[in-house]
Amino acid sequence: MRWAVLVAGLAVAAGCSVGRPWPAAPPPQPHHTLLVIGDSLAGQADVTLPDVLTRAGLPTRVIDAHINGSGLIGPVGDAPSALEWVQRQLAANPFVDTVLIEWAGACAVCGRPGEPVYGSPEFFAQWRANAHEIIDWLHSQDVAVVWVESPPVGVDSSTAASGSQIAVATVRALSQMDEQELASAASHGVVDWFAAETDTLSRYQTSLFYDGAMHQIRTDDLVHFTLDGSTRASTWTANGLGDLWATLPRRDVSIQSAPGLVEAGDPVTLDVGPGL
């Protein structure tokens, strides 16, 4: 126990692995209906999101329409494109007032004939164009749109040797695109998973020190969330949504927007991590 306390104290003193403090509680809001679109990280965050929103005074029906391994280039689920997937989900859920989108950078078709090479200038140009196409269409449907600033992924000796540092760099570049361009194009609200899942020096960490203890927030694959990581992503989501909703005119409350979670995407698992 003394050794654990000493290690944690040294980490804090050195500024290493220290998690950012929890964001301030958002202002209370009436019921909302939130459609969540994205990859497996979106699905993992959705596991804790309804309870976090309720505790934050933001009772929300969360409709989970993530698809594991999906991205902005190529088909999503049974739809030929990300745009058509979004259009189908909104048509199936007409009471949605807000759409939250998180795509970290997956692209199963990249590198195939006729498709851009992952991480190439053509890849970034198509990713950007497809994102703006979705944002513009959603704006035409009179719903609030929130684009998540995605978190970085980690790199270890094995992935570095296999050349996967390209993926790490691509995800980081897309996160910067989220922050500098897509988030503001979508709305004035910011949902910042980069801050939620990095240390105070904006570095990727598998574990963070906060609330007086070390917490494992990312799984051993250096990509996905543990239960603690999911809770952090959800807390920053609630903060961003609360700030956004406080600026919007209040819509009529419908019985369809009662709190709860509708699972419409792929199943996900959360690693609770050691000692959790």
N, C-alpha and C positions, 0 to 999 in steps of 0.2 A: 504493500500500500504506500509506504514512504517513497519507494522508487517510482511508483506511478505518479505520485504527487510532484516529485522532483522533476521527472521528465516533462510533465504538463507545464510546470512552472518555467522550465527552460524554454519550452516551445513558445510560451507567451512572451517571455523576455526577448527572444530572438525574432519575434514576429512570424514564426513559422507555423503553418497549419492552423492559424487562429481564424475562426469563423467570424464573419461580420455580425454585429448585434441584430436582433430581430427588428424588422421595420415597425414603425408606429402603427397602432390599430387604425384602420380606415373608418371614415364616418359611416354610421348605420344607413341601411338602404331597405326599401321594400323588396318583395320577391323579384327575382330575375330568373330567366331561363338561358343557360349557357351551353353552347355547342362547342365541344373541344375537338379539334382536328389536328392530326399530327402522327408521329411515329411512336415507338414503344416508350420513350420518355414521357410523352403526353399521357399515355395509358397508365404508366406507373404513378405519375402525379395525381391522376384522377382518383386513385384509390383513397387518398387522404383528403382530397379537395373538398368534398361536400361538408365533412365535419369541420374542417378549418374555416370554411366560409361561414358556417352557422355560428361557430364560436366568435367569429369576427363581427357578428351582427349583420351578415350578408346572406340571408336565407336564399338559396339558389338551387334550382333543379339543374343538375349537371348531366348533359347528354354526351356520353363518351363515344366518339366516332373515330378514334385513332386506328391506324393500321400499322402493325409492326413492320419495320424495315422500309416504310414508304418514304417518299420524298417528292420534290416538286418536278422531277423529271421522270417520265415513264408512268405506267398505270398505277392506280391506287385502289386496292381491293378489286372489285369487279368493274371498276370504271377505267376507261382508257387514259384518263389524265387526272391530275390533281384538281383542276378546275371542275371537271364533271363530277368528281367525288363530292366536292363541296356543294355543288348545285343540287345533287341528289339528296344530301343530308339535310339541307335547308328546306327542300321541298317536302321531305318526310317529317319535318318538325317545324310547322308554321308558326309556333308560338315563341320561337327563339328570338331574343332581343340582342344577344351578344354572341359573337363568334371569336373564339380564341384559337390561334394557329401556332403550332410549334413544329418545325421540321429542322432537324439538326444537320442534315446533309446526306442522308442515305440516297443511293442511286443504283438500283439493281441493273439497270439497262446500260449504264455508262460504259463506253468502250466497245459496245457492239456496233456492227456496221450501221452507219447512219446516225449514231448517237455520239455525243461529245465524250471526250476522254475526261475521266474524273479529275477535277482540279485544274483543268485547262481553262484558258480565257473563254473558250466557247461554252464550257460548262457554267461558268459564273454568269455569262451573258444570258444563257437560257434560263438559269435558275432565277435571276433577277426579273426577266421578262414574264415568266410564269407567275411569280409572286405578285407583281403589279397587276397582272390580268385578274387574279383572284381578288385582290383588294378592291380593284375598280368595280368588279361585278358585285361584290358584297355591298359596297357603298350604294350601288344602284338599287339594292333591295331594302334600304333603310334600316340596316342593323348596324350596331356598333361592332367594330373590328379591332382586335388586339393581336399584335404580332409579338411573340415571345422572343426575347434575346436568349438564344440557346446557350447552354454551358459548354465549356471545352471538354474534350475527352483526353484521357491520359495516354502516356507512352511508356513502355518499359523496354528492357533490353531485347526481348524476343520480337516485339513489334518493330522496334527500330531496325533490327537486323533484316526483317522481312520487307522493309520499305514502306511500312504503314505510317511512317511519319508524314507522308503525303496526305493521308486521311486526317491526321491530327491537325496539320496546317490548314487543310481545306475547311474543316469544321470551325477552326478559329477564325478564318477569313469570313465564313458565312455568319458567324456570331457578330463580327464587326459590321457586316452588311445589315443584319437585324437591327443593331443599335443605331447606326448612322443613317439608315435609309428606310427600311421597311417598317419599323415601329412608328416612325413619324408619319409615313404615308398611310398607315392603317388608322391611327387615331392619335390623340394627345396623351393617351395612357401608356405606361411602360410596365411590362411584366418582365422582370430581370432575373432569369435563372442563372445568368453568369455570376452575378453577385451572390446569389443564394448558395452556389455550389463551388465557390473558390474562396481562398483565404483573403486576408486583408490586403495582401499584395497582388491580388488578382491572378493567383497561380492555381492550377489544378492541384487538388489534394484528394486522396481517397478518404482521409479522416480529417475532421476539424475539431478544434477545441472551442467549446462554447457551453454556456450554462454550467460552468465549473467542472466539465469532464470532456474527455475525448469521445467523439462519435464517428463511427464509420458511416459515411454518406454515399459512397459509391461501391459497387460490387467489384469482385476481383477481375472482371473483364475491363475495368477502368472506364466503362461507359454508362452502365445502368445504375439506377438508384436503389439504395437500401430503403427501409422504412423511414429512417431518419432523413435520408436525402429527399424522399418523396414529401415528407412534412415540410422541409425547408422550401422546396419548390412551390408547394401549395400555399405556404405562408406569404411568399413574395407575390404569388398570383393574387391572393386575396387583397394584398396591399395595393397592387396595381389596378385591379378591377374596382376596388372601392374608390380610389382617386378618380378613375374614369367615370364611373356611374354618378359620382357626386356632381359632375359637370353637365350631365345629360338631363333633358326634360323627363319627368316621370311618366311612364306609360301606364295604361290601365292594367291592374293586376288580374291575372286569369287563374282559374283553378288549375290550369295546366302547368303553372309555374311553381307548384308546391315543391319544397325541398326534396331531394332524392338524387339517385344516380341511375341513369339508363345505360346499360352496357350494350353498345352497338359495334364495338371494334373487336380486335383480337384480344385473347386473354393475355394477362401479364402476371408476372410473379415479382415479389419483393423479397429481398434478402434482409432479414432483420439484423444481421451482423453479429459479431461476437459480443456476448454479454448484454444484449438488448432484449 
